[in-house]
Amino acid sequence: MQTATTAAPKRTPLHDVHVALSAKMVEFGGWYMPVQYGPILDEVRTVRTTAGLFDLSHMGRVLVRGKDRIAYLDRICTNFVAKIPQDAIRYSLFCKENGMPIDDLLVYKGAEEVFLCVNASNTGVDLAWMRQHAAGFEVTIEDQTDALAMIAIQGQTSTQILQPLVQGLELAKLGYYKFGFGTVCGIENMRVSRTGYTGELGYELYIPRAQVTAVWQAVMQAGEAHGLKAIGLGARDTLRLEAGMPLYGHEIDANHDPLSAGLAFGVSFAPEKGEWIGKSALQAIAAAPQWKLVGVKTTGPRVPRQGYGIAINGVVVGEIASGSISPMLNTNIGTAFVPASVDEAHAKVELDIKGKRQEASFCALPFFSRTRK
């Protein structure tokens, strides 16, 4: 009698590099990934003060071609793909008919193709969803996850570190959420985007799998004098939370829609976009919101964690979505879903941890921004 077995986590092409750096490796989204190389809060400070290098090869990468690619993607994406300028990137989501997210993603609009970057844990589900809804459209869907690796350099010295390794693309002129192609470490036609998941200046690079180790080592060597360090997923999670960026499985999931999570910028109800999957349900939510995502701070000993209750005026009415210690704010921070009717300015807020209470307060999102006072 055979029994079902769980597939072993995949390894990125940089796995041996992480092991050599004494990284703590964990399973994440079906991959072995470095959660940290040293103390997580020190890694957060490194990215905020100098720069950090991340292995993001676990993320899914999909190329869509064909004459109907724009109409097809406007059918399954929440954002207005036809309105995205060429060589620009937009945040979007795949949603079910009920408006609940399957995943969130970045949409890169090129002249002849559209490139998508999706979450590691959802890549298989996303591909199945895309193929399921491709009928009637002249498109090809190519999974490039195994062929391409992905790394990110994030921090205020990122341009100084990376530009000497790049020819044919002036990074300082690459606008936020724009991308271009250049020769990186001698590798031609490499996609480089001015994106990141940290709230810092930074770039994400898509590299042929066989060559990513050489590129990683070259970037690390170029950044040594600037204080560049390898950074793990633990610090990345705190960095994105400080910057107010959502994480699938926390701020959005099968029970939390993008509008309640404050992601209306990634959803288009423009009539010219036509009908798309989840539109009607999200329009209904927009017309009568029930929930909203808020920021929470607490100086108590307990860090907000997903699932902790939020009590307002003594009654548990919501729950924490994400939480962490924030080195930049020197306090504990979290995001929480509460009823849309809550008056944040006048509510007495407490964390509810299995019946035990800890004083907290509401605050605006994001917790940290380079551009907002």
C-alpha positions as CSV (number, residue, x, y, z in Angstrom):
1,M,0.0,0.0,0.0
2,Q,1.4,3.3,-1.0
3,T,1.0,6.5,1.1
4,A,1.2,10.0,-0.1
5,T,4.4,11.9,0.6
6,T,5.1,15.6,0.8
7,A,7.5,16.8,-1.8
8,A,10.8,17.9,-0.4
9,P,11.3,21.7,-0.5
10,K,13.1,23.0,-3.6
11,R,16.6,24.6,-3.4
12,T,17.4,27.9,-5.1
13,P,20.6,28.0,-7.2
14,L,22.1,30.0,-4.3
15,H,21.5,27.4,-1.7
16,D,25.2,26.5,-1.3
17,V,26.1,30.1,-1.0
18,H,23.7,30.6,1.9
19,V,25.0,27.5,3.7
20,A,28.6,28.8,3.2
21,L,27.5,32.0,4.9
22,S,26.1,30.0,7.9
23,A,22.6,31.1,7.1
24,K,19.7,29.5,9.1
25,M,17.7,27.7,6.5
26,V,14.0,27.1,6.8
27,E,11.2,25.8,4.6
28,F,9.2,28.7,3.1
29,G,6.6,28.5,0.3
30,G,7.9,25.1,-0.8
31,W,11.6,26.2,-0.8
32,Y,14.6,26.0,1.5
33,M,15.4,29.7,2.2
34,P,17.7,31.7,4.4
35,V,15.7,33.2,7.3
36,Q,18.7,34.9,8.7
37,Y,22.5,35.1,8.6
38,G,22.8,36.9,11.9
39,P,20.5,38.7,14.3
40,I,17.3,39.7,12.3
41,L,17.1,43.2,13.8
42,D,20.7,43.9,12.9
43,E,19.9,42.8,9.3
44,V,17.0,45.2,9.3
45,R,19.3,48.1,10.4
46,T,21.8,47.2,7.7
47,V,19.2,47.6,5.0
48,R,18.0,50.9,6.5
49,T,21.5,52.3,6.9
50,T,23.5,50.8,4.0
51,A,22.3,48.0,1.8
52,G,21.3,44.4,1.8
53,L,21.3,41.6,-0.8
54,F,18.4,39.1,-1.0
55,D,17.9,35.8,-2.7
56,L,14.3,35.9,-4.2
57,S,14.7,32.9,-6.5
58,H,11.7,31.3,-4.8
59,M,9.3,33.8,-6.3
60,G,7.3,32.7,-9.3
61,R,8.1,34.2,-12.8
62,V,5.7,33.9,-15.7
63,L,5.9,35.4,-19.2
64,V,2.7,36.0,-21.2
65,R,2.8,36.5,-25.0
66,G,0.3,36.5,-27.8
67,K,-1.9,39.1,-29.5
68,D,-4.6,38.8,-26.8
69,R,-2.2,39.1,-23.8
70,I,-3.6,42.5,-22.6
71,A,-7.3,41.6,-22.9
72,Y,-6.6,38.3,-21.3
73,L,-4.7,39.8,-18.3
74,D,-7.4,42.5,-17.9
75,R,-9.9,39.7,-17.5
76,I,-7.9,38.0,-14.6
77,C,-6.1,41.0,-13.0
78,T,-7.6,43.6,-10.8
79,N,-5.5,46.4,-12.1
80,F,-6.0,48.0,-15.6
81,V,-3.3,46.3,-17.6
82,A,-4.1,48.2,-20.9
83,K,-3.3,51.5,-19.1
84,I,0.1,50.5,-17.8
85,P,2.8,52.4,-19.7
86,Q,5.4,50.4,-21.6
87,D,8.4,49.5,-19.4
88,A,6.3,50.2,-16.3
89,I,5.2,47.9,-13.5
90,R,2.0,47.9,-11.5
91,Y,0.8,46.0,-8.4
92,S,-2.2,43.8,-9.1
93,L,-4.1,40.8,-7.8
94,F,-5.8,37.6,-9.0
95,C,-9.2,37.3,-7.3
96,K,-11.9,34.8,-7.3
97,E,-15.5,35.7,-8.2
98,N,-16.2,36.5,-4.5
99,G,-13.4,39.1,-4.6
100,M,-11.1,37.2,-2.3
101,P,-7.4,37.1,-3.5
102,I,-5.7,34.1,-5.0
103,D,-2.5,36.0,-5.0
104,D,-1.0,39.4,-5.4
105,L,1.6,40.1,-8.1
106,L,3.7,42.6,-10.0
107,V,2.8,43.2,-13.7
108,Y,5.7,44.2,-16.0
109,K,4.4,45.6,-19.3
110,G,6.8,45.2,-22.2
111,A,6.4,46.0,-25.9
112,E,5.7,42.4,-27.0
113,E,5.1,40.6,-23.7
114,V,3.9,40.9,-20.1
115,F,6.0,39.5,-17.3
116,L,4.5,38.6,-14.0
117,C,6.2,38.1,-10.6
118,V,4.0,36.1,-8.2
119,N,4.4,34.6,-4.7
120,A,6.4,31.4,-4.2
121,S,3.7,29.6,-2.2
122,N,1.1,30.4,-4.8
123,T,3.0,29.8,-8.1
124,G,1.4,26.5,-8.9
125,V,-2.1,27.8,-8.0
126,D,-1.5,30.9,-10.1
127,L,-0.4,29.0,-13.1
128,A,-3.4,26.7,-12.9
129,W,-5.7,29.7,-12.6
130,M,-4.1,31.4,-15.5
131,R,-4.4,28.4,-17.8
132,Q,-7.9,27.7,-16.7
133,H,-9.0,31.2,-17.9
134,A,-6.9,31.3,-21.1
135,A,-9.6,29.6,-23.2
136,G,-10.7,31.9,-26.0
137,F,-7.6,34.1,-25.9
138,E,-4.6,33.8,-28.2
139,V,-1.9,33.7,-25.5
140,T,1.0,31.6,-24.4
141,I,1.9,31.2,-20.8
142,E,5.5,30.4,-20.0
143,D,6.6,29.4,-16.5
144,Q,10.1,30.8,-16.2
145,T,10.5,30.1,-12.5
146,D,13.2,27.4,-12.9
147,A,15.0,29.1,-15.8
148,L,15.4,32.4,-14.1
149,A,16.8,33.3,-10.7
150,M,16.0,36.5,-8.9
151,I,18.0,38.7,-6.5
152,A,17.4,42.1,-5.0
153,I,19.7,44.8,-3.7
154,Q,17.9,47.2,-1.3
155,G,19.2,50.3,0.6
156,Q,20.3,53.8,0.1
157,T,23.7,52.8,-1.5
158,S,22.2,50.3,-3.9
159,T,22.8,52.4,-7.0
160,Q,26.4,53.1,-6.1
161,I,27.0,49.4,-5.6
162,L,25.2,48.1,-8.6
163,Q,25.9,50.6,-11.4
164,P,29.6,49.7,-12.0
165,L,28.4,46.2,-12.8
166,V,25.7,47.4,-15.3
167,Q,26.2,48.6,-18.8
168,G,23.6,50.0,-21.2
169,L,21.2,51.0,-18.4
170,E,21.5,54.2,-16.2
171,L,20.1,53.1,-12.9
172,A,19.8,56.6,-11.5
173,K,17.3,57.5,-14.3
174,L,15.2,54.4,-13.8
175,G,12.0,55.6,-12.1
176,Y,10.2,53.8,-9.3
177,Y,8.2,50.9,-10.6
178,K,10.0,51.0,-14.0
179,F,12.2,48.4,-15.6
180,G,14.8,48.1,-18.3
181,F,17.4,45.7,-19.8
182,G,21.1,46.0,-19.6
183,T,24.3,44.0,-19.5
184,V,25.0,42.9,-15.9
185,C,28.3,41.3,-15.1
186,G,28.7,40.6,-18.8
187,I,25.3,38.9,-19.1
188,E,23.3,40.7,-21.9
189,N,19.7,41.6,-21.9
190,M,19.1,41.2,-18.2
191,R,15.8,42.5,-16.7
192,V,16.4,45.1,-13.9
193,S,13.6,46.7,-12.1
194,R,13.4,49.6,-9.7
195,T,11.3,47.7,-7.2
196,G,11.6,46.1,-3.8
197,Y,9.8,45.0,-0.7
198,T,11.6,47.1,1.9
199,G,10.5,50.7,1.5
200,E,14.1,51.6,0.4
201,L,15.8,52.5,-2.8
202,G,16.6,49.3,-4.6
203,Y,16.6,47.0,-7.6
204,E,15.4,43.5,-8.5
205,L,17.4,41.5,-11.1
206,Y,16.2,38.5,-13.1
207,I,19.2,36.3,-14.0
208,P,19.7,33.1,-15.9
209,R,19.8,30.3,-13.3
210,A,23.3,29.1,-14.2
211,Q,24.8,32.5,-13.8
212,V,23.2,33.8,-10.6
213,T,26.0,32.7,-8.3
214,A,28.6,34.6,-10.2
215,V,26.3,37.7,-10.2
216,W,25.6,37.4,-6.5
217,Q,29.3,37.1,-5.7
218,A,30.2,40.1,-7.9
219,V,27.5,42.3,-6.2
220,M,28.7,41.2,-2.8
221,Q,32.3,42.1,-3.7
222,A,31.3,45.4,-5.2
223,G,29.3,46.2,-2.1
224,E,31.9,45.2,0.5
225,A,33.2,48.7,0.9
226,H,29.7,50.1,1.3
227,G,28.7,47.7,4.1
228,L,26.5,45.4,1.9
229,K,25.4,42.3,3.7
230,A,23.4,39.2,2.8
231,I,19.9,39.5,4.3
232,G,17.3,36.8,5.1
233,L,13.6,36.5,4.9
234,G,13.1,37.3,8.6
235,A,14.5,40.9,8.1
236,R,12.6,41.2,4.8
237,D,9.3,40.6,6.6
238,T,10.0,43.3,9.2
239,L,11.2,45.7,6.5
240,R,8.0,45.2,4.4
241,L,5.8,45.6,7.5
242,E,7.6,48.8,8.5
243,A,6.9,50.0,5.0
244,G,3.2,49.1,5.2
245,M,3.4,46.5,2.4
246,P,1.0,43.5,2.4
247,L,2.0,39.8,2.6
248,Y,-0.2,37.1,1.2
249,G,-1.4,34.9,4.0
250,H,-1.5,37.9,6.4
251,E,-3.0,41.2,5.1
252,I,-4.6,39.4,2.2
253,D,-5.8,35.8,1.9
254,A,-9.0,33.8,1.1
255,N,-10.9,35.7,3.8
256,H,-9.4,39.2,3.5
257,D,-10.2,41.2,0.4
258,P,-7.8,43.8,-1.1
259,L,-10.0,46.8,-0.5
260,S,-10.3,46.1,3.2
261,A,-6.5,45.7,3.2
262,G,-6.0,49.2,1.9
263,L,-5.0,48.1,-1.6
264,A,-7.5,50.0,-3.7
265,F,-4.6,51.4,-5.8
266,G,-4.3,47.9,-7.3
267,V,-7.9,47.6,-8.2
268,S,-9.5,49.3,-11.2
269,F,-13.3,49.8,-11.7
270,A,-12.8,51.9,-14.9
271,P,-15.6,51.1,-17.3
272,E,-13.1,50.8,-20.2
273,K,-11.5,47.8,-18.5
274,G,-14.7,45.9,-18.9
275,E,-15.6,42.9,-16.9
276,W,-13.1,41.0,-14.8
277,I,-13.1,38.2,-12.3
278,G,-14.1,39.5,-8.9
279,K,-15.2,42.9,-10.1
280,S,-18.9,42.7,-9.0
281,A,-18.0,41.4,-5.5
282,L,-15.3,44.1,-4.9
283,Q,-17.7,46.8,-6.1
284,A,-20.2,45.6,-3.5
285,I,-17.4,45.7,-0.8
286,A,-16.4,49.2,-1.9
287,A,-20.0,50.4,-1.6
288,A,-20.4,49.0,1.9
289,P,-17.1,48.3,3.6
290,Q,-17.2,46.1,6.6
291,W,-13.5,46.0,7.6
292,K,-10.4,48.1,7.4
293,L,-6.7,47.5,8.0
294,V,-5.0,49.7,10.6
295,G,-1.6,50.1,12.2
296,V,-1.0,49.2,15.8
297,K,1.8,50.0,18.2
298,T,2.5,48.7,21.6
299,T,5.4,49.2,24.1
300,G,4.4,46.1,26.2
301,P,6.4,42.9,26.4
302,R,4.3,41.0,23.9
303,V,4.9,41.6,20.2
304,P,1.7,41.6,18.1
305,R,1.4,38.3,16.2
306,Q,-1.0,37.1,13.6
307,G,-4.3,35.9,15.2
308,Y,-4.0,37.9,18.4
309,G,-7.2,39.7,19.2
310,I,-7.8,43.4,19.1
311,A,-10.0,44.7,21.9
312,I,-11.6,48.1,21.6
313,N,-13.2,49.6,24.7
314,G,-13.0,46.2,26.3
315,V,-14.6,44.1,23.5
316,V,-12.6,41.9,21.0
317,V,-13.7,43.1,17.6
318,G,-10.7,42.3,15.3
319,E,-7.4,40.5,15.0
320,I,-3.7,41.1,14.2
321,A,-2.6,40.3,10.6
322,S,1.2,40.8,11.0
323,G,3.5,42.0,13.8
324,S,7.1,42.5,14.6
325,I,9.6,44.5,16.6
326,S,10.5,47.7,14.7
327,P,14.1,48.8,15.0
328,M,13.3,52.0,13.2
329,L,10.5,53.0,15.6
330,N,12.0,51.2,18.7
331,T,8.7,49.7,19.5
332,N,6.4,46.8,18.6
333,I,4.2,47.2,15.5
334,G,1.5,45.3,13.8
335,T,-1.4,45.5,11.3
336,A,-4.9,44.6,12.3
337,F,-8.3,44.2,10.8
338,V,-11.0,46.1,12.7
339,P,-14.6,47.0,11.8
340,A,-14.8,49.9,9.3
341,S,-16.9,51.8,11.7
342,V,-14.2,52.0,14.4
343,D,-13.2,55.5,15.4
344,E,-9.5,55.1,15.7
345,A,-8.9,58.5,17.3
346,H,-11.1,57.8,20.3
347,A,-10.8,54.0,20.8
348,K,-9.2,52.4,23.8
349,V,-7.1,49.6,22.2
350,E,-5.6,46.5,23.7
351,L,-4.1,43.3,22.4
352,D,-6.0,40.2,23.5
353,I,-3.6,37.3,23.9
354,K,-5.6,34.3,24.9
355,G,-7.6,36.4,27.3
356,K,-4.7,38.5,28.6
357,R,-4.7,42.1,27.7
358,Q,-1.8,44.5,26.7
359,E,-2.3,48.2,26.1
360,A,-1.8,49.3,22.5
361,S,-2.6,52.3,20.2
362,F,-3.7,52.8,16.6
363,C,-1.3,54.6,14.2
364,A,-1.2,55.5,10.5
365,L,0.3,53.2,7.9
366,P,3.0,53.0,6.7
367,F,5.1,52.9,9.9
368,F,8.2,54.0,8.0
369,S,8.6,56.0,4.8
370,R,11.6,57.7,3.2
371,T,9.2,60.1,1.4
372,R,6.5,60.8,4.0
373,K,6.9,63.0,7.1
